[in-house]
Amino acid sequence: MRKMILVLVVVGFLGLCVADLADAADTANITVTVTCRSLSVTITGDPVTWALSLVEPDSETVKSAAIVVTNSGNASETYQLKLTDPTVWAAVQTDAALAAEKYQLGAIFQTTATAAPVANDYVDSADFVSTVYVTCTATVFAKTTGNGLNVAASGARDLWLYFRAPVSTAETAEKSITVTVKAIAGA
């Protein structure tokens, strides 16, 4: 009986080995899945256009409602800001005194539903937009309640704008300043 059990065990073991050999193949597949980064930004607000109408020379104004900037891409992204000067006027990026035909446009990102900044919050040259792209950091275009750095997919930030008029100007026609928000890959 022992020999019979031993023979059955050996035959069973050989059967398993043959079954493993039958499953072996000369090719095998590897599946590679890829999702490409999509950078996208959406701007909404009430309204997105900021119409100041008439302002006094050397006056300061903070937009009364935030512009909402949303990461509509599929990965973390950081924002860059730049502006386009209107004819004759030129943006100044320092907190020094302005001059004729020179203005300041400030921008601060904050987490949504945060109280609006006040004019005194825009005293740091890191908050003034220039004619070249400047990347948001923890201190550039930022205050303690948020920034435009590494915004998660579907994340939103409030963007608050500030305008300081030239101390004097010969221009009497309405001026338009375009602010561009650009998304770059976050960290």
One Martini backbone bead per residue (centre of mass of N, CA, C, O) as a GRO file, in nm:
protein
  187
    1MET     BB    1   0.057   0.064  -0.019
    2ARG     BB    2   0.299   0.250  -0.006
    3LYS     BB    3   0.377   0.221  -0.301
    4MET     BB    4   0.116   0.330  -0.415
    5ILE     BB    5   0.132   0.613  -0.291
    6LEU     BB    6   0.406   0.686  -0.409
    7VAL     BB    7   0.319   0.663  -0.704
    8LEU     BB    8   0.092   0.878  -0.692
    9VAL     BB    9   0.270   1.114  -0.609
   10VAL     BB   10   0.462   1.105  -0.851
   11VAL     BB   11   0.245   1.134  -1.071
   12GLY     BB   12   0.127   1.402  -0.970
   13PHE     BB   13   0.388   1.566  -0.994
   14LEU     BB   14   0.428   1.521  -1.299
   15GLY     BB   15   0.158   1.649  -1.378
   16LEU     BB   16   0.227   1.934  -1.281
   17CYS     BB   17   0.474   1.978  -1.459
   18VAL     BB   18   0.328   1.944  -1.729
   19ALA     BB   19   0.123   2.171  -1.686
   20ASP     BB   20   0.333   2.401  -1.670
   21LEU     BB   21   0.447   2.351  -1.954
   22ALA     BB   22   0.176   2.400  -2.106
   23ASP     BB   23   0.161   2.716  -2.009
   24ALA     BB   24   0.395   2.783  -2.154
   25ALA     BB   25   0.563   3.052  -2.340
   26ASP     BB   26   0.734   3.254  -2.594
   27THR     BB   27   0.532   3.483  -2.482
   28ALA     BB   28   0.478   3.820  -2.339
   29ASN     BB   29   0.282   4.072  -2.184
   30ILE     BB   30   0.287   4.434  -2.160
   31THR     BB   31   0.121   4.695  -1.996
   32VAL     BB   32   0.096   5.039  -2.098
   33THR     BB   33   0.010   5.331  -1.914
   34VAL     BB   34  -0.100   5.666  -2.020
   35THR     BB   35  -0.090   6.015  -1.899
   36CYS     BB   36  -0.111   6.323  -2.007
   37ARG     BB   37  -0.043   6.629  -1.945
   38SER     BB   38  -0.285   6.889  -1.855
   39LEU     BB   39  -0.293   7.226  -1.923
   40SER     BB   40  -0.538   7.431  -1.742
   41VAL     BB   41  -0.733   7.739  -1.748
   42THR     BB   42  -0.991   7.906  -1.556
   43ILE     BB   43  -1.200   8.201  -1.585
   44THR     BB   44  -1.387   8.356  -1.323
   45GLY     BB   45  -1.659   8.595  -1.246
   46ASP     BB   46  -1.780   8.927  -1.096
   47PRO     BB   47  -1.645   9.011  -1.321
   48VAL     BB   48  -1.379   8.967  -1.538
   49THR     BB   49  -1.424   9.251  -1.584
   50TRP     BB   50  -1.262   9.570  -1.501
   51ALA     BB   51  -1.451   9.863  -1.445
   52LEU     BB   52  -1.342  10.189  -1.337
   53SER     BB   53  -1.355  10.432  -1.495
   54LEU     BB   54  -1.320  10.698  -1.301
   55VAL     BB   55  -1.004  10.827  -1.190
   56GLU     BB   56  -0.774  10.940  -0.990
   57PRO     BB   57  -0.489  11.057  -0.953
   58ASP     BB   58  -0.309  10.850  -0.745
   59SER     BB   59  -0.504  10.615  -0.712
   60GLU     BB   60  -0.671  10.348  -0.530
   61THR     BB   61  -0.777  10.006  -0.631
   62VAL     BB   62  -0.991   9.738  -0.535
   63LYS     BB   63  -1.134   9.471  -0.617
   64SER     BB   64  -1.459   9.362  -0.501
   65ALA     BB   65  -1.405   9.096  -0.674
   66ALA     BB   66  -1.325   8.793  -0.750
   67ILE     BB   67  -1.118   8.595  -0.943
   68VAL     BB   68  -1.153   8.273  -1.072
   69VAL     BB   69  -0.897   8.024  -1.059
   70THR     BB   70  -0.886   7.718  -1.248
   71ASN     BB   71  -0.784   7.389  -1.252
   72SER     BB   72  -0.854   7.215  -1.570
   73GLY     BB   73  -0.667   6.999  -1.533
   74ASN     BB   74  -0.473   6.679  -1.434
   75ALA     BB   75  -0.266   6.860  -1.263
   76SER     BB   76  -0.040   7.021  -1.119
   77GLU     BB   77  -0.025   7.389  -1.095
   78THR     BB   78   0.128   7.693  -1.200
   79TYR     BB   79   0.131   8.040  -1.201
   80GLN     BB   80   0.132   8.304  -1.442
   81LEU     BB   81   0.206   8.659  -1.491
   82LYS     BB   82   0.081   8.917  -1.718
   83LEU     BB   83   0.105   9.221  -1.912
   84THR     BB   84  -0.052   9.478  -2.116
   85ASP     BB   85   0.017   9.769  -2.226
   86PRO     BB   86  -0.090  10.062  -2.289
   87THR     BB   87  -0.085  10.328  -2.450
   88VAL     BB   88   0.189  10.513  -2.295
   89TRP     BB   89   0.170  10.334  -2.068
   90ALA     BB   90   0.351  10.206  -1.765
   91ALA     BB   91   0.456   9.962  -1.575
   92VAL     BB   92   0.522   9.920  -1.221
   93GLN     BB   93   0.727   9.701  -0.992
   94THR     BB   94   0.737   9.905  -0.767
   95ASP     BB   95   0.696  10.090  -0.449
   96ALA     BB   96   0.742  10.341  -0.572
   97ALA     BB   97   0.694  10.626  -0.694
   98LEU     BB   98   0.515  10.766  -0.920
   99ALA     BB   99   0.443  10.882  -1.252
  100ALA     BB  100   0.406  10.981  -1.544
  101GLU     BB  101   0.247  10.721  -1.714
  102LYS     BB  102   0.243  10.550  -1.441
  103TYR     BB  103   0.161  10.221  -1.320
  104GLN     BB  104  -0.027   9.983  -1.115
  105LEU     BB  105  -0.053   9.616  -1.101
  106GLY     BB  106  -0.207   9.403  -0.885
  107ALA     BB  107  -0.161   9.061  -0.738
  108ILE     BB  108  -0.367   8.814  -0.551
  109PHE     BB  109  -0.357   8.505  -0.415
  110GLN     BB  110  -0.627   8.301  -0.284
  111THR     BB  111  -0.825   8.141  -0.118
  112THR     BB  112  -1.126   8.068  -0.116
  113ALA     BB  113  -1.326   8.263   0.085
  114THR     BB  114  -1.155   8.520   0.123
  115ALA     BB  115  -1.074   8.805   0.214
  116ALA     BB  116  -1.009   9.094   0.097
  117PRO     BB  117  -0.779   9.283   0.011
  118VAL     BB  118  -0.587   9.563   0.062
  119ALA     BB  119  -0.396   9.815  -0.045
  120ASN     BB  120  -0.160   9.753   0.169
  121ASP     BB  121  -0.094   9.461   0.043
  122TYR     BB  122   0.039   9.629  -0.220
  123VAL     BB  123   0.376   9.689  -0.137
  124ASP     BB  124   0.504   9.462  -0.288
  125SER     BB  125   0.677   9.390  -0.574
  126ALA     BB  126   0.559   9.087  -0.585
  127ASP     BB  127   0.251   9.213  -0.666
  128PHE     BB  128   0.352   9.315  -0.946
  129VAL     BB  129   0.282   9.339  -1.270
  130SER     BB  130   0.424   9.250  -1.581
  131THR     BB  131   0.544   9.209  -1.926
  132VAL     BB  132   0.635   8.944  -1.790
  133TYR     BB  133   0.659   8.642  -1.683
  134VAL     BB  134   0.550   8.547  -1.350
  135THR     BB  135   0.603   8.332  -1.090
  136CYS     BB  136   0.454   8.174  -0.855
  137THR     BB  137   0.472   8.182  -0.501
  138ALA     BB  138   0.471   8.211  -0.159
  139THR     BB  139   0.536   8.549  -0.226
  140VAL     BB  140   0.426   8.564  -0.516
  141PHE     BB  141   0.116   8.660  -0.540
  142ALA     BB  142   0.092   8.660  -0.208
  143LYS     BB  143  -0.044   8.534   0.090
  144THR     BB  144  -0.132   8.362   0.380
  145THR     BB  145  -0.411   8.239   0.213
  146GLY     BB  146  -0.234   8.191  -0.050
  147ASN     BB  147  -0.169   8.067  -0.393
  148GLY     BB  148  -0.023   7.983  -0.733
  149LEU     BB  149   0.097   7.713  -0.607
  150ASN     BB  150   0.031   7.402  -0.662
  151VAL     BB  151  -0.246   7.342  -0.804
  152ALA     BB  152  -0.482   7.137  -0.800
  153ALA     BB  153  -0.685   6.956  -0.949
  154SER     BB  154  -0.973   7.160  -0.944
  155GLY     BB  155  -0.852   7.396  -0.826
  156ALA     BB  156  -0.898   7.711  -0.646
  157ARG     BB  157  -0.850   8.071  -0.692
  158ASP     BB  158  -0.826   8.386  -0.580
  159LEU     BB  159  -0.819   8.695  -0.770
  160TRP     BB  160  -0.670   9.001  -0.684
  161LEU     BB  161  -0.701   9.343  -0.773
  162TYR     BB  162  -0.483   9.630  -0.843
  163PHE     BB  163  -0.496  10.000  -0.877
  164ARG     BB  164  -0.261  10.256  -0.986
  165ALA     BB  165  -0.248  10.565  -1.077
  166PRO     BB  166  -0.123  10.806  -1.223
  167VAL     BB  167  -0.020  11.119  -1.127
  168SER     BB  168  -0.015  11.170  -1.445
  169THR     BB  169  -0.199  11.262  -1.759
  170ALA     BB  170  -0.273  11.304  -2.116
  171GLU     BB  171  -0.488  11.092  -2.099
  172THR     BB  172  -0.854  11.053  -2.189
  173ALA     BB  173  -0.876  10.773  -2.269
  174GLU     BB  174  -0.945  10.466  -2.254
  175LYS     BB  175  -0.794  10.191  -2.087
  176SER     BB  176  -0.629   9.870  -2.162
  177ILE     BB  177  -0.560   9.587  -1.955
  178THR     BB  178  -0.386   9.283  -1.992
  179VAL     BB  179  -0.431   8.978  -1.822
  180THR     BB  180  -0.222   8.687  -1.792
  181VAL     BB  181  -0.289   8.340  -1.743
  182LYS     BB  182  -0.050   8.081  -1.672
  183ALA     BB  183   0.018   7.738  -1.708
  184ILE     BB  184   0.230   7.528  -1.517
  185ALA     BB  185   0.410   7.298  -1.392
  186GLY     BB  186   0.413   7.149  -1.110
  187ALA     BB  187   0.577   6.981  -0.842
   0.00000   0.00000   0.00000
